[in-house]
Amino acid sequence: MHCKSKEDDLGERVLHKLGNFSWHFIPNFFGRTLFFCSFSWDGSGGNRYFDIYVEKRDKDRCTDCKWIVSEVGPCWYNATSAAYDVCYGYKSSLL
């Protein structure tokens, strides 16, 4: 996986099954903080892309955002239901 924002590149990471990765940041003054990631799996035939933190979407729903990521798509941890039940599809590219 490789995550970054316009200002910060968090580098490439290799996560094993059930592995985790975390980072901390302060949202920018203008309310436009965006972190995006690419994911790949052995034999998957390419990268998958997702905007892992979008301030407009995420600022009011999580202070400690947690995701589970699979080949099907990322799912956000919903503290109200205590489950990873808010799921999304991947983007077709970084653009």
C-alpha positions as CSV (number, residue, x, y, z in Angstrom):
1,M,0.0,0.0,0.0
2,H,1.1,3.6,-0.5
3,C,-0.7,6.5,1.1
4,K,-0.1,10.2,0.8
5,S,-1.7,13.7,0.7
6,K,-0.7,16.7,-1.4
7,E,1.7,17.7,1.3
8,D,2.8,14.4,2.9
9,D,3.9,11.1,1.4
10,L,3.6,8.4,4.0
11,G,5.7,5.9,1.9
12,E,5.1,2.4,0.6
13,R,4.2,-0.3,3.1
14,V,3.8,-4.0,2.9
15,L,1.1,-5.3,5.2
16,H,0.5,-8.9,5.9
17,K,-2.9,-10.4,6.5
18,L,-4.5,-8.7,9.6
19,G,-1.6,-6.2,9.7
20,N,-2.2,-2.5,10.4
21,F,-0.8,0.9,9.7
22,S,-1.7,4.2,11.4
23,W,-0.7,7.9,11.2
24,H,-1.8,11.2,12.8
25,F,-2.3,14.6,11.2
26,I,-4.0,17.9,11.8
27,P,-6.6,18.8,9.1
28,N,-5.7,21.9,7.2
29,F,-7.1,25.3,7.9
30,F,-9.2,25.4,4.7
31,G,-11.1,22.2,5.4
32,R,-9.7,20.3,2.3
33,T,-7.5,17.6,3.9
34,L,-7.3,14.6,1.6
35,F,-5.3,11.4,2.0
36,F,-5.4,8.8,-0.8
37,C,-4.0,5.3,-1.0
38,S,-3.2,2.7,-3.5
39,F,-3.5,-1.0,-2.6
40,S,-2.4,-4.2,-4.4
41,W,-2.4,-7.9,-3.6
42,D,-0.3,-10.7,-5.0
43,G,-1.8,-11.9,-8.2
44,S,-4.5,-9.2,-8.2
45,G,-3.5,-7.8,-11.6
46,G,-3.0,-4.1,-10.6
47,N,-3.6,-1.4,-8.0
48,R,-6.8,-0.3,-6.4
49,Y,-7.3,3.3,-5.3
50,F,-9.3,5.0,-2.6
51,D,-9.5,8.4,-0.8
52,I,-9.0,7.1,2.7
53,Y,-9.6,10.5,4.4
54,V,-11.7,13.2,2.9
55,E,-12.3,16.0,5.4
56,K,-15.7,16.9,4.1
57,R,-16.9,13.2,4.5
58,D,-14.9,12.2,7.6
59,K,-14.3,15.1,9.9
60,D,-17.6,14.9,11.8
61,R,-17.9,11.1,11.9
62,C,-14.5,10.0,13.3
63,T,-11.6,11.3,15.3
64,D,-9.9,7.9,15.1
65,C,-10.8,6.7,11.7
66,K,-10.5,2.9,11.3
67,W,-10.8,1.0,8.0
68,I,-10.6,-2.7,7.0
69,V,-9.3,-3.0,3.4
70,S,-9.9,-6.1,1.2
71,E,-9.8,-6.8,-2.6
72,V,-13.5,-6.1,-2.6
73,G,-13.2,-2.6,-1.2
74,P,-12.6,-0.6,2.0
75,C,-15.0,-0.6,4.9
76,W,-15.1,2.1,7.6
77,Y,-15.6,1.3,11.3
78,N,-18.9,2.7,12.4
79,A,-18.7,3.3,16.2
80,T,-22.5,3.5,16.5
81,S,-23.0,0.0,15.2
82,A,-19.6,-1.3,16.4
83,A,-19.0,-2.8,13.0
84,Y,-17.1,-2.2,9.7
85,D,-20.4,-1.7,7.9
86,V,-19.9,1.5,5.8
87,C,-18.3,0.1,2.7
88,Y,-17.1,1.7,-0.6
89,G,-15.9,0.6,-4.0
90,Y,-12.5,1.5,-5.3
91,K,-11.8,4.4,-7.7
92,S,-10.7,3.4,-11.2
93,S,-7.6,5.6,-11.0
94,L,-6.0,8.3,-8.8
95,L,-7.7,11.1,-10.8
